[in-house]
Amino acid sequence: VTLPLFIVPCGSQLPKIVKKYLGEGRCGSKMEGKKPPMHILDWDSVKGGFSWEILFVFGGGAMLAYGTVASGLAGWIAEQLSQVGGGEFGFVLIVSCVVCMVTEVVSNTSTMSIFGAIIAATASLKGFNGVQMMMGVCFTASFCFMLPTATPPNMVVYATGLIKVREMAKMGALLDLIAILVGTCYFVFIMPAILGDDFETENIGEPAISA
């Protein structure tokens, strides 16, 4: 989509008849330097004004996310969570913390697909509400405030150049902690009252057995 913009001539290079049809005021083109503009996008201007570190940060985050999934690390973490003991509040708190850390480097969708089924099955074995646990994982997968690569809005904020990664990680960690604590209380105490008895599904996450 962007490549043709380096080929299409800019307004100042259009034929006079086209300028007259479009209006002279709409065909003015400016660029930094002494070289006159030739195309809608000029490589020299893009090269000098683009924040290349954003590209490397985003690419590195994508590689880290792929490696986490492809190496089996994310799946291993999810399997270990199935062995966590304790009561419902402790289980939800631990799951929220782990999912929140993983979703900082892995996309929300991938995090949900990795942890959703395992947490639902584990919840059924422990006697918890599977739907409640899956919704908790779904919400927690969006608690990604620390890194620029965690979510596009984070990258947009980082791209302004007004905030450093260290500052984003510091404030993001505080937001993550608040979100985890508030979310855990919501998942354990408020969500059951909202869901009601209609969602008391003990077999969610367990494979179906045919006769």
Contacts in CASP RR format, 6 or more apart in sequence:
PFRMAT RR
TARGET T0000
AUTHOR 0000-0000-0000
METHOD contacts of the structure
MODEL  1
VTLPLFIVPCGSQLPKIVKKYLGEGRCGSKMEGKKPPMHILDWDSVKGGF
SWEILFVFGGGAMLAYGTVASGLAGWIAEQLSQVGGGEFGFVLIVSCVVC
MVTEVVSNTSTMSIFGAIIAATASLKGFNGVQMMMGVCFTASFCFMLPTA
TPPNMVVYATGLIKVREMAKMGALLDLIAILVGTCYFVFIMPAILGDDFE
TENIGEPAISA
2 41 0 8 1.000
5 39 0 8 1.000
5 40 0 8 1.000
5 41 0 8 1.000
6 39 0 8 1.000
6 40 0 8 1.000
6 41 0 8 1.000
6 42 0 8 1.000
6 43 0 8 1.000
7 39 0 8 1.000
8 39 0 8 1.000
8 40 0 8 1.000
9 38 0 8 1.000
9 39 0 8 1.000
9 40 0 8 1.000
10 28 0 8 1.000
10 29 0 8 1.000
10 37 0 8 1.000
10 38 0 8 1.000
10 39 0 8 1.000
10 40 0 8 1.000
11 19 0 8 1.000
11 26 0 8 1.000
11 27 0 8 1.000
11 28 0 8 1.000
11 29 0 8 1.000
12 27 0 8 1.000
12 28 0 8 1.000
12 29 0 8 1.000
12 36 0 8 1.000
12 37 0 8 1.000
13 29 0 8 1.000
13 37 0 8 1.000
13 38 0 8 1.000
13 39 0 8 1.000
14 22 0 8 1.000
14 27 0 8 1.000
18 27 0 8 1.000
19 27 0 8 1.000
29 37 0 8 1.000
30 37 0 8 1.000
31 37 0 8 1.000
31 42 0 8 1.000
31 45 0 8 1.000
32 45 0 8 1.000
35 44 0 8 1.000
51 159 0 8 1.000
51 161 0 8 1.000
54 148 0 8 1.000
54 155 0 8 1.000
54 158 0 8 1.000
54 159 0 8 1.000
57 148 0 8 1.000
57 149 0 8 1.000
57 155 0 8 1.000
57 158 0 8 1.000
57 165 0 8 1.000
58 148 0 8 1.000
58 149 0 8 1.000
58 155 0 8 1.000
59 149 0 8 1.000
60 149 0 8 1.000
61 105 0 8 1.000
61 147 0 8 1.000
61 149 0 8 1.000
62 149 0 8 1.000
64 105 0 8 1.000
64 149 0 8 1.000
65 105 0 8 1.000
65 106 0 8 1.000
65 107 0 8 1.000
65 110 0 8 1.000
65 149 0 8 1.000
67 73 0 8 1.000
68 74 0 8 1.000
68 102 0 8 1.000
68 105 0 8 1.000
68 106 0 8 1.000
69 75 0 8 1.000
69 106 0 8 1.000
69 110 0 8 1.000
69 114 0 8 1.000
74 102 0 8 1.000
74 106 0 8 1.000
74 110 0 8 1.000
74 111 0 8 1.000
74 114 0 8 1.000
75 114 0 8 1.000
75 118 0 8 1.000
77 98 0 8 1.000
77 102 0 8 1.000
78 114 0 8 1.000
78 115 0 8 1.000
78 118 0 8 1.000
78 119 0 8 1.000
79 118 0 8 1.000
81 94 0 8 1.000
81 95 0 8 1.000
81 98 0 8 1.000
81 115 0 8 1.000
81 118 0 8 1.000
81 119 0 8 1.000
81 122 0 8 1.000
82 118 0 8 1.000
82 119 0 8 1.000
82 121 0 8 1.000
82 122 0 8 1.000
84 91 0 8 1.000
84 94 0 8 1.000
84 95 0 8 1.000
85 91 0 8 1.000
85 126 0 8 1.000
87 126 0 8 1.000
88 126 0 8 1.000
88 128 0 8 1.000
88 188 0 8 1.000
89 184 0 8 1.000
89 188 0 8 1.000
90 184 0 8 1.000
91 123 0 8 1.000
91 126 0 8 1.000
91 128 0 8 1.000
92 133 0 8 1.000
92 136 0 8 1.000
92 184 0 8 1.000
92 187 0 8 1.000
92 188 0 8 1.000
93 180 0 8 1.000
93 184 0 8 1.000
95 115 0 8 1.000
95 119 0 8 1.000
95 133 0 8 1.000
95 136 0 8 1.000
95 137 0 8 1.000
95 140 0 8 1.000
96 136 0 8 1.000
96 140 0 8 1.000
96 143 0 8 1.000
96 180 0 8 1.000
96 183 0 8 1.000
96 184 0 8 1.000
96 187 0 8 1.000
97 180 0 8 1.000
99 111 0 8 1.000
99 115 0 8 1.000
99 137 0 8 1.000
99 140 0 8 1.000
99 141 0 8 1.000
99 143 0 8 1.000
100 140 0 8 1.000
100 143 0 8 1.000
100 144 0 8 1.000
100 176 0 8 1.000
100 179 0 8 1.000
100 180 0 8 1.000
102 111 0 8 1.000
102 114 0 8 1.000
102 115 0 8 1.000
103 111 0 8 1.000
103 140 0 8 1.000
103 141 0 8 1.000
103 142 0 8 1.000
103 143 0 8 1.000
103 144 0 8 1.000
103 150 0 8 1.000
104 144 0 8 1.000
104 146 0 8 1.000
104 147 0 8 1.000
104 150 0 8 1.000
105 147 0 8 1.000
105 149 0 8 1.000
105 150 0 8 1.000
106 114 0 8 1.000
108 141 0 8 1.000
108 142 0 8 1.000
108 144 0 8 1.000
108 151 0 8 1.000
111 137 0 8 1.000
111 141 0 8 1.000
112 137 0 8 1.000
112 138 0 8 1.000
112 141 0 8 1.000
115 137 0 8 1.000
115 141 0 8 1.000
116 134 0 8 1.000
116 137 0 8 1.000
116 138 0 8 1.000
117 205 0 8 1.000
119 130 0 8 1.000
119 133 0 8 1.000
119 134 0 8 1.000
119 137 0 8 1.000
120 130 0 8 1.000
120 131 0 8 1.000
120 133 0 8 1.000
120 134 0 8 1.000
120 204 0 8 1.000
120 205 0 8 1.000
121 205 0 8 1.000
121 206 0 8 1.000
122 133 0 8 1.000
123 129 0 8 1.000
123 130 0 8 1.000
123 132 0 8 1.000
123 133 0 8 1.000
123 134 0 8 1.000
123 204 0 8 1.000
124 130 0 8 1.000
124 202 0 8 1.000
124 203 0 8 1.000
124 204 0 8 1.000
124 205 0 8 1.000
124 206 0 8 1.000
127 202 0 8 1.000
129 192 0 8 1.000
129 195 0 8 1.000
129 199 0 8 1.000
129 200 0 8 1.000
129 201 0 8 1.000
130 201 0 8 1.000
130 204 0 8 1.000
130 205 0 8 1.000
131 195 0 8 1.000
131 199 0 8 1.000
131 201 0 8 1.000
131 204 0 8 1.000
132 187 0 8 1.000
132 191 0 8 1.000
132 192 0 8 1.000
132 195 0 8 1.000
132 199 0 8 1.000
133 187 0 8 1.000
134 204 0 8 1.000
135 187 0 8 1.000
135 191 0 8 1.000
136 183 0 8 1.000
136 187 0 8 1.000
136 191 0 8 1.000
139 183 0 8 1.000
139 187 0 8 1.000
140 179 0 8 1.000
140 180 0 8 1.000
140 183 0 8 1.000
142 151 0 8 1.000
143 175 0 8 1.000
143 176 0 8 1.000
143 179 0 8 1.000
143 180 0 8 1.000
144 150 0 8 1.000
144 151 0 8 1.000
144 154 0 8 1.000
144 176 0 8 1.000
145 154 0 8 1.000
145 168 0 8 1.000
145 171 0 8 1.000
145 172 0 8 1.000
145 173 0 8 1.000
145 175 0 8 1.000
145 176 0 8 1.000
145 179 0 8 1.000
146 168 0 8 1.000
146 169 0 8 1.000
146 172 0 8 1.000
146 173 0 8 1.000
146 176 0 8 1.000
147 154 0 8 1.000
147 165 0 8 1.000
147 168 0 8 1.000
147 169 0 8 1.000
148 154 0 8 1.000
148 155 0 8 1.000
148 157 0 8 1.000
148 158 0 8 1.000
148 165 0 8 1.000
148 168 0 8 1.000
149 155 0 8 1.000
154 168 0 8 1.000
157 163 0 8 1.000
157 168 0 8 1.000
158 165 0 8 1.000
158 168 0 8 1.000
END
